[in-house]
Each structure stands twice: as structure tokens, then as C-alpha cells.
Amino acid sequence: MWQSDVVAADVDRQGRSSPVISRSRLTWEIALVLAISVGQSALYSILTLVRRYLAEIPLGQQQTQLNPTQSAQAFWDALYQLLDILFSFALVGLVLYLLWDAGRSPFRRIGLDLSRFGRDLGLGLAIAAGIGIPGLALYAAGRAAGLTVAVVASPLDAAWYTVPILVLSALRAGLLEEVVLIGYLTTRLRQLGWGPWTIILSSAALRGAYHAYQGVGPIVGNFVMGVVMGWAYRRWGRVMPLVIAHTLLDVVAFVGYPLAAALWPGVFGPVPTPTPTPTP
């Protein structure tokens, strides 16, 4: 093996190091993980934004659905949505498996465990409050400026299974984004020799691109969120508070959406369907 192809072992906050992995293998691993997860979503999201700008309908009059109904029949709708969530959990399991070195738990390696749950919960609540309120203001400003599409976070005609599915969907988003974008990507890029702020800004940019389909406001908001999450992980060395914060934000957004749409339809409500002009 050429010396230039060797990267240093990753050292965690307890001073434990992982086995040395070649640079080329590490680079390919990162590329493949991103290609089947958030990297793929980021590319499609950017292309969707380009198509939205090229459409005849202004961006502010367009909308997107985060948790659309997948079947008119309740049983099949619940089943398809549940399977979609479970397969996303498999992606999280994959990156944890890749971080699983001999004798070293991937959960403890990135701080995805319950060993400090009380502290993690408190930090998660603080992050959620600090991000959630400004995020709502930014979304409202983006809608008013016509730079953000109307985001329909959940169905307005809820079924008996809607809330449990939405909670699982929120957990899926929290685990997938924070474990892959923060825990996994930070660990691997650090092994490649990237600096702390290069890692934080790069993962934040990827998070913003991942949400580009929603418009300019969510790009900015999610980039800032990525910087906060990256900084918090660098400071605490634990991804659990970030998963808690992200999950709480999405639970409030998903479950509370019908109420928000009813109270402030001009900001949070779906785009009204245009009434067809009668033929003379």
C-alpha cells in the first residue's frame, strides 16, 4: 500500500483509535453511502428546484407534500408508509455497521445511546427551541417573498393511523439525517484529514441541498441548522441530542400541521386549487 493512500485512524473523545483504512477505500465508501442516501436526495432536490423555477407557475404558488398518502385504501396506505420508513431505518443500520470496528460499538462511537439520556434530552429540547422558532419565521418570510413553496407537512384528513406514522416518519428523519450527515460523515471526513469547520460547513451545505426542493428559504434555514448541529456534535461528541432535537421539530411540524394550516391558512395552508374558467 502506498503511503499516500493511508489515512490516520480516527480518535474519539476517550482517546480510542479505530483501525487504519486506506484513503481510496474510505473515499469510495463515503461516495457510495451518500449515493444511496442524502446525497441522492440532494441531487434530486436541486433538480426539482430548477424545474420549479422553469415552470410557468411562480415558485410561491407551488407546493410540495412531505408525507403524502400512498393509497386510497387505509390498509395499503399504512403498510406502504410503514415499509418506506423501515427501509430508511435500514440505511441508518448500514452506516452504523460500517462504523462498527472490532470491539468498538458504533453507538458509543458517535454517542447514539441512552447512557446520558437526561442530559441529551435537555440539550435536544434547547436545540429544538432555538431552531424551531426562527425556522418558522424564516418559512413565513420565504412564503411572503415568494421564495418558498407551500409545504404540506401532513394530510389534512387524518386517518386513525396517521399520527403514529407521522411520529415514526419524524424519527426516521432525525436518525437518517443526524446519523448520516453528522455522526457518520464527520467521523469519515475526519479520518480523511478534513478540518473541523470544513466538515461542518460541507455537511451543512449538503443538508441545505437536500431541502432545495422546498425553495430558497428552507435551503438557508437548513444550512444554518446544519451548522448548529455540526458545532454541537463537535462540542459534545454525541449525536443523540441532535436526533432528539430533529425528531421533536418534525413531530411538531407533522402532527401540528393541520392546526397551523387552519389558524394561518395564508402561510401554512395548501395552495388553493384555481377555479376553472367556465367555457362560454
C-alpha positions in Angstrom: 0.0 0.0 0.0 1.4 3.4 -0.9 2.0 5.7 2.0 -0.1 8.5 0.3 -3.1 6.1 0.3 -3.0 5.7 4.1 -5.2 7.8 6.4 -4.8 8.2 10.1 -7.0 6.3 12.4 -9.9 8.2 13.9 -9.5 9.0 17.6 -12.7 9.6 19.7 -13.1 11.8 22.7 -11.9 9.0 25.0 -8.7 8.7 23.1 -9.6 5.3 21.5 -8.5 4.9 17.9 -10.0 2.9 15.0 -8.2 0.7 12.6 -6.4 2.4 9.7 -8.3 2.4 6.4 -6.9 3.3 3.0 -7.8 6.7 1.6 -9.2 5.3 -1.6 -11.4 2.8 0.2 -12.7 5.4 2.6 -13.5 7.8 -0.3 -15.4 5.1 -2.2 -17.3 4.2 1.0 -18.4 7.8 1.6 -19.4 8.2 -2.1 -21.5 5.0 -2.1 -23.2 5.8 1.2 -24.1 9.3 0.0 -25.3 8.0 -3.3 -27.9 5.8 -1.7 -29.0 8.2 1.0 -28.9 12.0 1.5 -26.5 12.7 -1.5 -29.0 11.1 -3.9 -31.8 13.1 -2.3 -29.8 16.3 -2.6 -29.2 15.9 -6.3 -32.9 15.2 -7.0 -33.9 18.1 -4.7 -31.7 20.5 -6.7 -33.1 19.3 -10.0 -36.6 19.7 -8.6 -35.8 23.3 -7.7 -34.5 24.0 -11.1 -37.7 22.6 -12.7 -39.8 24.7 -10.3 -38.1 27.9 -11.4 -38.5 26.9 -15.1 -42.3 26.2 -14.6 -44.8 28.8 -15.7 -46.4 28.9 -12.2 -44.4 31.1 -9.8 -42.4 29.4 -7.1 -44.6 30.9 -4.3 -47.7 29.4 -5.9 -46.3 25.9 -5.9 -46.5 23.3 -3.2 -44.9 20.0 -2.0 -46.1 17.2 0.3 -43.8 15.7 2.9 -45.9 12.7 3.9 -48.3 12.1 1.0 -51.0 9.4 1.1 -49.7 6.3 -0.9 -53.0 4.6 -1.4 -56.7 5.4 -1.2 -57.2 2.2 0.9 -56.3 2.6 4.6 -54.6 -0.7 5.0 -52.3 -0.4 1.9 -51.5 3.3 2.7 -50.4 2.4 6.2 -48.4 -0.6 5.0 -46.6 1.3 2.3 -45.7 4.2 4.5 -44.5 1.8 7.3 -42.3 -0.1 4.8 -40.9 3.1 3.5 -39.9 4.2 7.0 -38.4 0.7 7.8 -36.2 0.7 4.7 -34.9 4.2 5.7 -34.0 2.7 9.1 -32.0 0.1 7.2 -29.8 2.9 5.7 -29.1 4.1 9.3 -28.2 0.5 10.2 -25.9 0.3 7.2 -23.8 3.3 8.3 -23.7 2.1 11.9 -22.4 -1.3 10.6 -19.7 0.5 8.6 -18.6 2.3 11.8 -18.6 -0.9 13.7 -14.9 -1.7 14.3 -13.7 -4.8 16.2 -14.5 -4.4 19.9 -15.9 -0.9 19.4 -19.7 -0.1 19.4 -20.8 2.3 16.7 -23.5 3.5 19.0 -21.0 4.6 21.6 -18.6 5.8 18.9 -21.0 8.6 17.8 -22.9 8.9 21.0 -26.2 7.3 19.8 -27.1 5.6 23.1 -29.1 6.1 26.3 -26.1 6.5 28.7 -26.8 10.2 29.2 -30.4 10.4 28.2 -31.4 13.1 30.7 -28.7 15.4 29.6 -29.2 14.6 25.9 -33.0 15.3 26.3 -32.3 18.7 27.8 -29.9 19.6 25.1 -32.2 18.3 22.5 -35.1 20.4 23.8 -32.9 23.5 23.8 -31.7 23.0 20.3 -35.3 22.3 19.1 -36.5 25.6 20.6 -33.5 27.6 19.3 -34.0 26.3 15.8 -37.8 25.8 15.6 -39.0 29.4 16.3 -36.6 31.1 13.9 -37.2 28.4 11.4 -41.0 29.2 11.4 -40.3 32.9 10.9 -37.9 32.2 8.0 -40.5 29.9 6.4 -43.2 32.6 6.7 -40.9 35.2 5.3 -40.0 33.0 2.4 -43.7 32.4 1.7 -44.4 36.1 1.8 -41.5 36.8 -0.6 -42.5 34.1 -3.0 -39.2 32.3 -2.5 -40.6 29.2 -0.7 -43.1 26.7 -1.9 -46.1 25.8 0.3 -45.0 22.7 2.3 -47.9 20.4 3.2 -46.3 18.6 6.1 -49.1 16.0 6.6 -52.5 15.1 5.3 -55.4 17.3 6.5 -57.8 14.4 6.5 -56.1 12.3 9.2 -56.9 8.6 9.5 -56.7 6.5 12.7 -53.1 5.5 11.9 -51.8 9.0 10.7 -50.3 10.2 14.0 -48.2 7.1 14.8 -47.0 7.0 11.2 -46.1 10.7 11.4 -44.2 10.2 14.6 -42.2 7.3 13.1 -41.6 9.5 10.0 -40.2 12.2 12.3 -37.9 9.7 14.0 -36.8 8.4 10.6 -35.8 11.9 9.5 -34.0 12.6 12.8 -32.0 9.3 12.6 -31.2 9.4 8.9 -30.0 13.0 8.7 -28.2 13.2 12.0 -26.6 9.8 12.0 -25.5 10.0 8.3 -24.8 13.7 7.9 -23.3 14.3 11.3 -22.2 11.1 13.0 -21.0 9.1 10.0 -19.8 11.8 7.7 -18.0 13.7 10.5 -16.2 10.5 11.5 -15.1 9.5 8.0 -14.1 13.0 6.8 -12.1 13.5 10.0 -10.3 10.3 9.1 -9.5 11.8 5.7 -7.9 14.7 7.4 -10.5 17.3 6.9 -10.6 20.2 9.3 -13.5 20.7 11.8 -15.1 23.7 10.1 -14.6 22.3 6.6 -16.6 19.3 7.8 -19.3 21.3 9.5 -19.8 23.7 6.5 -19.7 20.8 4.0 -22.3 18.7 5.8 -24.5 21.9 6.3 -24.3 22.6 2.6 -25.4 19.1 1.9 -28.3 19.4 4.3 -29.4 22.6 2.6 -29.2 21.0 -0.8 -31.2 18.1 0.5 -34.1 20.5 1.1 -33.7 22.6 -2.0 -37.0 21.3 -3.5 -38.8 23.5 -0.9 -37.3 26.8 -2.1 -34.7 29.3 -1.1 -35.9 29.8 2.5 -35.5 26.2 3.5 -32.1 26.0 1.9 -30.9 28.8 4.1 -32.7 27.5 7.2 -31.4 24.0 6.9 -27.9 25.2 6.2 -28.0 27.2 9.4 -29.4 24.2 11.2 -26.6 22.1 9.8 -24.0 24.5 11.2 -25.6 24.3 14.6 -25.8 20.5 14.6 -22.3 20.2 13.4 -21.0 22.6 16.0 -23.0 20.8 18.7 -21.6 17.4 17.7 -18.0 18.8 17.7 -18.6 20.2 21.2 -20.4 17.3 22.8 -19.3 14.3 20.7 -22.8 12.9 20.8 -25.4 12.6 18.1 -28.3 11.6 20.4 -29.2 15.3 21.4 -29.3 16.1 17.7 -31.6 13.1 16.9 -33.9 14.2 19.8 -34.0 17.8 18.6 -34.6 16.9 14.9 -37.3 14.3 15.8 -39.1 16.8 18.1 -39.0 19.5 15.4 -40.6 17.2 12.9 -43.2 15.7 15.3 -44.4 19.3 16.0 -44.3 20.1 12.3 -46.0 17.0 11.1 -48.6 16.4 13.8 -49.3 20.1 14.3 -49.6 21.0 10.6 -53.5 20.7 10.3 -53.9 23.1 13.2 -51.3 25.6 11.8 -53.0 25.4 8.4 -56.4 26.1 9.9 -55.2 29.1 12.0 -52.9 30.6 9.4 -54.0 29.3 6.0 -52.2 32.1 4.1 -48.9 31.0 5.5 -49.1 27.3 6.2 -52.2 26.2 4.3 -52.1 24.4 0.9 -52.1 26.4 -2.3 -55.7 26.9 -3.3 -56.7 25.0 -6.4 -57.6 27.5 -9.1 -61.2 27.6 -10.2 -61.5 26.7 -13.9 -62.8 29.4 -16.1 -66.3 28.5 -17.5 -66.5 28.0 -21.2 -68.9 30.5 -22.9 
